[in-house]
Amino acid sequence: MPVFLMFGKYSPEALKGISPERTDKAVELITKNGGKVVSMYCVLGEHDLVFTLDFPDAEKALATSVALHQLTGISFTTSPVVEVEKFDKLMTKAKNI
């Protein structure tokens, strides 16, 4: 399955709702949309959260990103991921076009 990174930023309202139960609901929502959680981290800096998720396709990832925002109030930016080895091969092919 394709891998996606979701970067989350808490709003003041979203901070008030932090709980293990909300996290469980978020994981359930991801699973319900065909996704699988690879990792979930809280981080310092520009983003507050970073999730690594497997989804069947970009449409499911996008729908889940919006649904998570609706559930939690957390703003998410969702990005597809390409492994470096695969990226290197793609770039080699692009040079030959």
C-alpha positions in Angstrom: 0.0 0.0 0.0 1.2 3.6 -0.6 2.6 5.3 2.4 1.5 8.8 3.5 2.9 11.2 6.1 0.3 13.3 7.9 1.6 16.4 9.7 -0.8 17.7 12.4 -1.0 21.1 14.1 -3.1 21.6 17.2 -5.5 24.5 17.5 -6.2 25.9 21.0 -9.5 24.0 20.9 -7.9 20.8 19.8 -5.5 20.9 22.7 -8.4 20.9 25.1 -9.6 17.5 23.7 -6.4 15.5 24.1 -7.1 12.1 25.5 -6.4 8.4 24.9 -10.0 8.0 23.9 -9.7 10.6 21.1 -6.5 8.9 19.9 -8.4 5.6 19.9 -11.2 7.2 17.8 -8.6 8.6 15.4 -7.0 5.2 14.9 -10.4 3.6 14.4 -11.3 6.3 11.8 -8.0 5.6 9.9 -8.7 1.8 10.0 -12.3 2.4 8.9 -11.0 4.2 5.8 -8.8 1.3 4.8 -5.6 2.7 6.5 -3.0 1.2 8.7 -1.1 3.1 11.3 2.7 2.5 10.9 3.7 5.2 13.5 2.3 8.2 15.4 4.6 10.7 17.1 4.2 14.0 18.9 7.1 16.3 17.8 8.5 19.7 18.6 8.8 22.4 16.0 6.6 23.4 13.1 4.3 20.4 13.6 2.8 18.9 16.7 2.1 15.4 15.3 3.6 13.2 12.6 1.7 10.0 11.5 3.1 7.5 9.0 0.1 5.7 7.5 -0.5 3.1 4.8 -3.6 3.7 2.6 -4.9 1.9 -0.5 -4.8 5.2 -2.5 -4.6 9.0 -2.3 -8.3 9.4 -2.2 -8.6 7.4 1.0 -5.7 9.3 2.6 -7.3 12.7 1.7 -10.7 11.6 3.0 -9.2 10.5 6.2 -7.2 13.7 6.6 -10.4 15.7 6.4 -12.3 13.3 8.6 -9.6 13.5 11.3 -9.8 17.3 11.2 -13.5 17.1 11.7 -13.1 14.6 14.6 -10.2 16.3 16.4 -10.0 20.0 15.3 -6.4 19.3 14.4 -5.2 20.6 11.0 -3.4 18.0 8.9 -1.2 18.3 5.9 -1.0 14.9 4.1 1.9 14.0 1.8 2.6 10.8 -0.3 6.0 9.2 0.4 8.4 7.6 -2.1 11.3 5.5 -0.8 14.6 7.0 -1.6 15.7 3.9 -3.7 12.6 4.2 -5.8 13.0 7.9 -6.1 16.6 7.5 -7.4 15.4 5.0 -10.0 12.7 7.4 -11.1 15.1 10.3 -11.4 17.5 8.1 -13.5 14.6 7.4 -15.9 13.7 11.1 -16.0 17.2 12.1 -17.0 16.9 9.7 -20.0 13.7 11.2 -21.3 
